[in-house]
Amino acid sequence: MTNISRDSDSMELNDPPAFNFGTKVRARRTIRNDGTYCGKDIGEVLCVKGEEGYVVNIGTFLQQFYIYGVEFIGSGHRVGMKRKELERVEIAADDDALPELPGTAERRRA
């Protein structure tokens, strides 16, 4: 139990967020449900390593970390992730238009 990795010495909120809204990102590791994702069993995979998505929300956790809400296109899941779990995907100059995210049209009509 003493080998638990903690981020307690890190204070991300002193700097601006590493990613902005609409930034295309890639999961650096497979993320499983820790019990906070409704409708999925604990331990169920929410996104796999290498899956790409877009930052759709930026929040904070414990007044210490930024949490990036990422809409993963392949799985359709929106997952809250830390900076260390993500990497930016470089977009070619001719690929500047973002794809329509699942459910966006329905929210716009509401």
C-alpha positions as CSV (number, residue, x, y, z in Angstrom):
1,M,0.0,0.0,0.0
2,T,3.0,2.3,0.4
3,N,3.8,2.2,-3.3
4,I,0.7,4.2,-4.3
5,S,1.6,6.9,-6.9
6,R,0.3,10.3,-5.8
7,D,0.3,13.6,-7.6
8,S,0.2,15.6,-4.4
9,D,3.3,17.6,-5.2
10,S,1.9,18.9,-8.5
11,M,-0.2,22.1,-8.8
12,E,-1.5,22.5,-12.4
13,L,-3.9,25.3,-11.6
14,N,-1.0,27.8,-11.3
15,D,-0.6,27.5,-15.1
16,P,-3.1,27.8,-17.9
17,P,-4.7,24.6,-19.2
18,A,-2.5,22.4,-21.4
19,F,-5.3,21.9,-23.9
20,N,-8.0,24.2,-25.1
21,F,-11.6,23.5,-26.2
22,G,-11.6,21.6,-29.5
23,T,-8.1,20.4,-29.2
24,K,-7.6,16.9,-30.7
25,V,-6.0,14.6,-28.2
26,R,-5.1,10.9,-27.9
27,A,-5.3,8.7,-24.8
28,R,-1.9,7.7,-23.6
29,R,-3.3,4.6,-21.8
30,T,-6.5,2.6,-21.5
31,I,-9.0,4.1,-19.1
32,R,-11.4,2.0,-17.2
33,N,-14.5,3.0,-15.2
34,D,-13.6,3.7,-11.6
35,G,-17.2,3.9,-10.6
36,T,-17.9,7.5,-11.6
37,Y,-19.1,6.8,-15.1
38,C,-22.9,6.2,-15.0
39,G,-24.3,3.2,-17.0
40,K,-21.0,1.2,-17.1
41,D,-19.7,-1.4,-14.7
42,I,-16.6,-0.7,-12.6
43,G,-13.6,-1.8,-14.5
44,E,-15.3,-1.6,-17.9
45,V,-13.1,0.1,-20.6
46,L,-14.1,3.6,-21.5
47,C,-11.3,4.4,-24.0
48,V,-8.4,2.4,-25.3
49,K,-4.8,3.6,-25.5
50,G,-4.4,5.5,-28.8
51,E,-8.0,6.4,-29.2
52,E,-8.5,10.0,-30.4
53,G,-11.1,12.6,-29.4
54,Y,-11.7,16.3,-28.7
55,V,-11.6,18.4,-25.6
56,V,-15.2,19.5,-25.0
57,N,-15.0,20.6,-21.3
58,I,-12.3,21.8,-18.9
59,G,-12.9,21.5,-15.2
60,T,-10.8,21.2,-12.0
61,F,-10.3,18.5,-9.4
62,L,-9.2,19.0,-5.8
63,Q,-8.3,22.6,-6.6
64,Q,-5.1,21.2,-7.9
65,F,-5.6,19.6,-11.4
66,Y,-7.3,20.4,-14.6
67,I,-9.7,17.7,-15.8
68,Y,-10.4,17.6,-19.5
69,G,-13.7,16.2,-20.7
70,V,-12.8,14.4,-23.9
71,E,-15.4,13.2,-26.4
72,F,-13.9,10.0,-27.9
73,I,-15.2,9.6,-31.4
74,G,-14.7,5.8,-31.7
75,S,-16.4,4.8,-28.5
76,G,-18.8,7.8,-28.2
77,H,-17.8,8.1,-24.5
78,R,-17.1,11.4,-22.8
79,V,-14.4,10.8,-20.3
80,G,-12.7,13.1,-17.7
81,M,-9.0,12.8,-17.9
82,K,-5.8,14.4,-16.5
83,R,-3.1,16.0,-18.6
84,K,-0.7,13.1,-18.0
85,E,-3.3,10.7,-19.6
86,L,-3.5,12.7,-22.8
87,E,-1.3,13.8,-25.7
88,R,-2.0,16.4,-28.3
89,V,-2.7,15.2,-31.9
90,E,-1.2,17.5,-34.5
91,I,-3.7,18.4,-37.2
92,A,-2.6,19.0,-40.8
93,A,-3.2,22.6,-42.0
94,D,-6.0,21.4,-44.4
95,D,-7.8,19.5,-41.6
96,D,-8.9,22.6,-39.6
97,A,-12.6,21.8,-39.5
98,L,-13.7,19.8,-36.5
99,P,-16.1,16.9,-37.0
100,E,-19.6,17.0,-35.6
101,L,-19.5,15.3,-32.2
102,P,-22.2,12.7,-31.4
103,G,-25.3,14.3,-29.9
104,T,-24.3,17.9,-30.9
105,A,-27.1,18.3,-33.4
106,E,-29.7,17.2,-30.8
107,R,-28.3,19.7,-28.2
108,R,-28.4,22.5,-30.7
109,R,-32.1,21.9,-31.5
110,A,-33.0,21.9,-27.7
